[in-house]
Amino acid sequence: MGTPLRVWLLRALVLVVLALVFMAYQNPHLAVDLANRVWACF
């Protein structure tokens, strides 16, 4: 697959991205805005 260091860095990057997404959804205005944007596509 890859070197152990590369695998560890990839996992750390995924965790950071997931944490940022989780923090973004803590703002209710963002969640409503995204839902409205998705709904506007239909």
Beta strands, then each sheet from edge to edge (+ up, - down):
end
